Amino acid sequence: MAIICSVRLLLLFALLFGHGVFEL
């Protein structure tokens, strides 16, 4: 389960980072 949580968290950060780049 820890692996799934890590992947989910990583995906969330990637999504936020992507939005930040688009905003910039």
PDB file of N, CA, C, O and CB in Angstrom:
ATOM      1  N   MET A   1       0.842  -1.219   0.000  1.00  0.00           N
ATOM      2  CA  MET A   1       0.000   0.000   0.000  1.00  0.00           C
ATOM      3  C   MET A   1       0.870   1.260   0.000  1.00  0.00           C
ATOM      4  O   MET A   1       0.516   2.273  -0.602  1.00  0.00           O
ATOM      5  CB  MET A   1      -0.949   0.011   1.237  1.00  0.00           C
ATOM      6  N   ALA A   2       2.008   1.180   0.682  1.00  0.00           N
ATOM      7  CA  ALA A   2       2.900   2.355   0.753  1.00  0.00           C
ATOM      8  C   ALA A   2       3.320   2.791  -0.649  1.00  0.00           C
ATOM      9  O   ALA A   2       3.420   3.981  -0.946  1.00  0.00           O
ATOM     10  CB  ALA A   2       4.156   2.040   1.613  1.00  0.00           C
ATOM     11  N   ILE A   3       3.567   1.782  -1.515  1.00  0.00           N
ATOM     12  CA  ILE A   3       4.001   2.102  -2.887  1.00  0.00           C
ATOM     13  C   ILE A   3       2.899   2.883  -3.611  1.00  0.00           C
ATOM     14  O   ILE A   3       3.183   3.856  -4.310  1.00  0.00           O
ATOM     15  CB  ILE A   3       4.353   0.797  -3.679  1.00  0.00           C
ATOM     16  N   ILE A   4       1.654   2.461  -3.444  1.00  0.00           N
ATOM     17  CA  ILE A   4       0.533   3.134  -4.110  1.00  0.00           C
ATOM     18  C   ILE A   4       0.430   4.580  -3.606  1.00  0.00           C
ATOM     19  O   ILE A   4       0.206   5.505  -4.387  1.00  0.00           O
ATOM     20  CB  ILE A   4      -0.808   2.365  -3.857  1.00  0.00           C
ATOM     21  N   CYS A   5       0.595   4.758  -2.300  1.00  0.00           N
ATOM     22  CA  CYS A   5       0.521   6.109  -1.722  1.00  0.00           C
ATOM     23  C   CYS A   5       1.635   6.991  -2.304  1.00  0.00           C
ATOM     24  O   CYS A   5       1.409   8.152  -2.644  1.00  0.00           O
ATOM     25  CB  CYS A   5       0.631   6.050  -0.164  1.00  0.00           C
ATOM     26  N   SER A   6       2.835   6.420  -2.411  1.00  0.00           N
ATOM     27  CA  SER A   6       3.971   7.178  -2.949  1.00  0.00           C
ATOM     28  C   SER A   6       3.695   7.596  -4.394  1.00  0.00           C
ATOM     29  O   SER A   6       3.938   8.740  -4.777  1.00  0.00           O
ATOM     30  CB  SER A   6       5.272   6.340  -2.872  1.00  0.00           C
ATOM     31  N   VAL A   7       3.182   6.649  -5.190  1.00  0.00           N
ATOM     32  CA  VAL A   7       2.893   6.952  -6.596  1.00  0.00           C
ATOM     33  C   VAL A   7       1.821   8.031  -6.687  1.00  0.00           C
ATOM     34  O   VAL A   7       1.914   8.942  -7.510  1.00  0.00           O
ATOM     35  CB  VAL A   7       2.441   5.678  -7.354  1.00  0.00           C
ATOM     36  N   ARG A   8       0.804   7.925  -5.837  1.00  0.00           N
ATOM     37  CA  ARG A   8      -0.286   8.905  -5.854  1.00  0.00           C
ATOM     38  C   ARG A   8       0.241  10.287  -5.481  1.00  0.00           C
ATOM     39  O   ARG A   8      -0.120  11.288  -6.100  1.00  0.00           O
ATOM     40  CB  ARG A   8      -1.417   8.484  -4.887  1.00  0.00           C
ATOM     41  N   LEU A   9       1.102  10.330  -4.459  1.00  0.00           N
ATOM     42  CA  LEU A   9       1.665  11.614  -4.025  1.00  0.00           C
ATOM     43  C   LEU A   9       2.546  12.196  -5.125  1.00  0.00           C
ATOM     44  O   LEU A   9       2.504  13.395  -5.400  1.00  0.00           O
ATOM     45  CB  LEU A   9       2.479  11.446  -2.714  1.00  0.00           C
ATOM     46  N   LEU A  10       3.347  11.331  -5.753  1.00  0.00           N
ATOM     47  CA  LEU A  10       4.236  11.787  -6.827  1.00  0.00           C
ATOM     48  C   LEU A  10       3.410  12.337  -7.988  1.00  0.00           C
ATOM     49  O   LEU A  10       3.760  13.357  -8.582  1.00  0.00           O
ATOM     50  CB  LEU A  10       5.152  10.630  -7.315  1.00  0.00           C
ATOM     51  N   LEU A  11       2.305  11.650  -8.306  1.00  0.00           N
ATOM     52  CA  LEU A  11       1.440  12.089  -9.394  1.00  0.00           C
ATOM     53  C   LEU A  11       0.829  13.452  -9.055  1.00  0.00           C
ATOM     54  O   LEU A  11       0.709  14.317  -9.923  1.00  0.00           O
ATOM     55  CB  LEU A  11       0.328  11.043  -9.665  1.00  0.00           C
ATOM     56  N   LEU A  12       0.447  13.634  -7.797  1.00  0.00           N
ATOM     57  CA  LEU A  12      -0.147  14.901  -7.369  1.00  0.00           C
ATOM     58  C   LEU A  12       0.862  16.039  -7.542  1.00  0.00           C
ATOM     59  O   LEU A  12       0.524  17.110  -8.046  1.00  0.00           O
ATOM     60  CB  LEU A  12      -0.619  14.813  -5.895  1.00  0.00           C
ATOM     61  N   PHE A  13       2.111  15.791  -7.115  1.00  0.00           N
ATOM     62  CA  PHE A  13       3.149  16.821  -7.251  1.00  0.00           C
ATOM     63  C   PHE A  13       3.399  17.141  -8.727  1.00  0.00           C
ATOM     64  O   PHE A  13       3.584  18.299  -9.100  1.00  0.00           O
ATOM     65  CB  PHE A  13       4.463  16.361  -6.574  1.00  0.00           C
ATOM     66  N   ALA A  14       3.401  16.100  -9.553  1.00  0.00           N
ATOM     67  CA  ALA A  14       3.622  16.288 -10.988  1.00  0.00           C
ATOM     68  C   ALA A  14       2.511  17.151 -11.569  1.00  0.00           C
ATOM     69  O   ALA A  14       2.763  18.035 -12.388  1.00  0.00           O
ATOM     70  CB  ALA A  14       3.692  14.924 -11.722  1.00  0.00           C
ATOM     71  N   LEU A  15       1.275  16.888 -11.140  1.00  0.00           N
ATOM     72  CA  LEU A  15       0.132  17.652 -11.643  1.00  0.00           C
ATOM     73  C   LEU A  15       0.262  19.120 -11.224  1.00  0.00           C
ATOM     74  O   LEU A  15       0.066  20.022 -12.039  1.00  0.00           O
ATOM     75  CB  LEU A  15      -1.204  17.050 -11.119  1.00  0.00           C
ATOM     76  N   LEU A  16       0.593  19.356  -9.947  1.00  0.00           N
ATOM     77  CA  LEU A  16       0.736  20.726  -9.449  1.00  0.00           C
ATOM     78  C   LEU A  16       1.870  21.436 -10.187  1.00  0.00           C
ATOM     79  O   LEU A  16       1.733  22.596 -10.576  1.00  0.00           O
ATOM     80  CB  LEU A  16       0.999  20.730  -7.920  1.00  0.00           C
ATOM     81  N   PHE A  17       3.003  20.728 -10.378  1.00  0.00           N
ATOM     82  CA  PHE A  17       4.152  21.311 -11.059  1.00  0.00           C
ATOM     83  C   PHE A  17       3.774  21.675 -12.492  1.00  0.00           C
ATOM     84  O   PHE A  17       4.166  22.725 -13.001  1.00  0.00           O
ATOM     85  CB  PHE A  17       5.352  20.336 -11.043  1.00  0.00           C
ATOM     86  N   GLY A  18       3.004  20.791 -13.139  1.00  0.00           N
ATOM     87  CA  GLY A  18       2.566  21.040 -14.513  1.00  0.00           C
ATOM     88  C   GLY A  18       1.715  22.298 -14.582  1.00  0.00           C
ATOM     89  O   GLY A  18       1.893  23.128 -15.473  1.00  0.00           O
ATOM     90  N   HIS A  19       0.779  22.436 -13.630  1.00  0.00           N
ATOM     91  CA  HIS A  19      -0.091  23.617 -13.629  1.00  0.00           C
ATOM     92  C   HIS A  19       0.742  24.878 -13.412  1.00  0.00           C
ATOM     93  O   HIS A  19       0.491  25.914 -14.028  1.00  0.00           O
ATOM     94  CB  HIS A  19      -1.184  23.495 -12.532  1.00  0.00           C
ATOM     95  N   GLY A  20       1.738  24.775 -12.527  1.00  0.00           N
ATOM     96  CA  GLY A  20       2.609  25.912 -12.241  1.00  0.00           C
ATOM     97  C   GLY A  20       3.336  26.358 -13.505  1.00  0.00           C
ATOM     98  O   GLY A  20       3.457  27.554 -13.770  1.00  0.00           O
ATOM     99  N   VAL A  21       3.821  25.388 -14.284  1.00  0.00           N
ATOM    100  CA  VAL A  21       4.539  25.696 -15.521  1.00  0.00           C
ATOM    101  C   VAL A  21       3.584  26.365 -16.520  1.00  0.00           C
ATOM    102  O   VAL A  21       3.948  27.327 -17.196  1.00  0.00           O
ATOM    103  CB  VAL A  21       5.160  24.403 -16.134  1.00  0.00           C
ATOM    104  N   PHE A  22       2.358  25.836 -16.597  1.00  0.00           N
ATOM    105  CA  PHE A  22       1.391  26.412 -17.543  1.00  0.00           C
ATOM    106  C   PHE A  22       1.040  27.835 -17.124  1.00  0.00           C
ATOM    107  O   PHE A  22       0.874  28.715 -17.970  1.00  0.00           O
ATOM    108  CB  PHE A  22       0.107  25.540 -17.622  1.00  0.00           C
ATOM    109  N   GLU A  23       0.926  28.058 -15.812  1.00  0.00           N
ATOM    110  CA  GLU A  23       0.607  29.404 -15.313  1.00  0.00           C
ATOM    111  C   GLU A  23       1.746  30.363 -15.660  1.00  0.00           C
ATOM    112  O   GLU A  23       1.522  31.515 -16.031  1.00  0.00           O
ATOM    113  CB  GLU A  23       0.361  29.382 -13.769  1.00  0.00           C
ATOM    114  N   LEU A  24       2.986  29.850 -15.527  1.00  0.00           N
ATOM    115  CA  LEU A  24       4.142  30.695 -15.794  1.00  0.00           C
ATOM    116  C   LEU A  24       4.212  30.978 -17.293  1.00  0.00           C
ATOM    117  O   LEU A  24       5.117  31.678 -17.748  1.00  0.00           O
ATOM    118  CB  LEU A  24       5.455  30.024 -15.289  1.00  0.00           C
TER     119      LEU A  24
END
